[in-house]
Amino acid sequence: MNVLTQLLLGLGALTLIAVVGTFVGITMATIDDIIAEREQERERSKWRTKK
């Protein structure tokens, strides 16, 4: 295996890690947003029942 092949494999692996990391980050942020929206909705419904 020559140096160029190793370099390309290394870059490919780093790119794959970056893509997967970005996907996981976006997914976690989306899940956090959904949880926050549900908590806000719970708070709103508490206020409605108190009135």
Secondary structure, DSSP 4 states (H G I P E B T S, - for coil): --HHHHHHHHHHHHHHHHHHHHHHHHHHHHHHHHHHHHHHHHHHHHHHHH-
